[in-house]
């Protein structure tokens, strides 16, 4: 493996998977290419698993859960999570370059949500929780039919977890799932997206080489075939699926998992609305609409619907437009860039298709809408702003996952709330107001799992998840810990 201290120079990633404690190639010997979305060039190969490889990983995880002390040895789990954190920390700069290369994320974002922020808490917070968590709780004696019973509730691991990872924030999502699942005593199979496999194979190598995690407790399986991940969903030996990704795939997981009554934690898509109330500071707020272009708009919580009062509509457009025209887009290794490429040619064409549909349905293209003329290489889309958008239009209803924002107008506060809630999704919502109490009152009416008033920071002790088609369950805080637990009542 080639290493570097330069965060803009990619490393050569780990080719092998981790199955039952061993770093292995696919049994078939097949590999597939990891592609840099900013240059369209091959970074290098990675093992290309098939269904038999996945079944071997499931067997290893099942054995490790059923036959080792992992699920009951809290001290071992804490030590191993701390070791894994230290191992990642020691290779932080190599991983930073790797993420920029395979994800196409701007290097500036790795100092926040792509790397440094999840590394700070993703493993250490669950490790600390092991000592602090209430694993057992005594209930008052029960009395019925003339007898008295002793009663206790025990919280224990759900079992074998299949963790299916998206490509947009792969390291962040992986650490959140791995940290909470391992801290609670589960064993795990991590299936990364084929677009971004190396951060996951690095995880596998570090587990094997730098930690005391027993063989089979954590497995990493890479494959170019999405259906290989479906083995996790249909295999009865897997107790729980923890999936982050699109609503379409989440729905398929629910259908395929029904036969084995699979427990599901699904963090899915969003179509987030930001309500700008009429008393907000428009000059300070409107330019931030272009923030959706960060990382090519490839985030489920991006603010893709801007709701502005009808009386200030033209003003809002005038204040938003310059921000979209001056977004720094291009080479993700450049520290000044905030918008890199879409993850693939297919994703770029998907975003451009939505833009064409928006124009066809009558929305007004204020700026952007195509491929940047000065970026012939890489899967880029121009920062795009639409006006004259009706909430019934496709671009206002469906998740685009690109650097595209729609401006909608509302008549009054009640109308703004109605529009924000008129969506199949319910992941996040935002409210801007000069009056914090007014903003909080409006926020209470928004049907979403997380609602922010005037952009306070988001911390790991706040639950994250969605309503409706944005998914089931929560991550972070004790709510995330609970997703990976079963509750047993003992009565005697």
Buried (B, 14 or more C-beta within 10 A) or exposed (E): EEEBEEBBBBBBBBBBBBBBBBBBBBEEEBBBEBBBBBBBEEBBBBBBBBBEBBBBBBBBBBBBBEEBEBBEBBEBBBBBBBBBBBBBEEBEBBBBBBBBBBBBBBBBBBBEBBBEBBBBBBBBBBBBBBEEBEEEEEEEEEEEEEEEEEBEBEBBBBBBBBBBBBBBBBBBBBBBBBBBBBBBBBBBBBBBBBBBBBBBBBBBBBBBEBBEBBBBBBBBBBBBBEEBBBBBBEBEBBBBBBBBBBBEBBEBBBEBBEEBEBBBBBBBBBBBBBBBBBEBEBEEBBBBBBBBBBBBBBBBBBBBBBBBBEEBBEBBBEBBBEBBBEBBBBBBBBEEBBBBBBBBBEBBEBBBEBBEBBEEBEBEBBBBBEBBEEBEEBBBBBBBBBBBBEBEBBBBBBBBBBBBBBBBBBEEBEBBBBBBBBBBBBBBBBBBBEEEEBBBBBBEBBBBBBBBBBEEEBEBEEBBBBBBBBBBBBBBBEBBBBBBBBEEEEEE
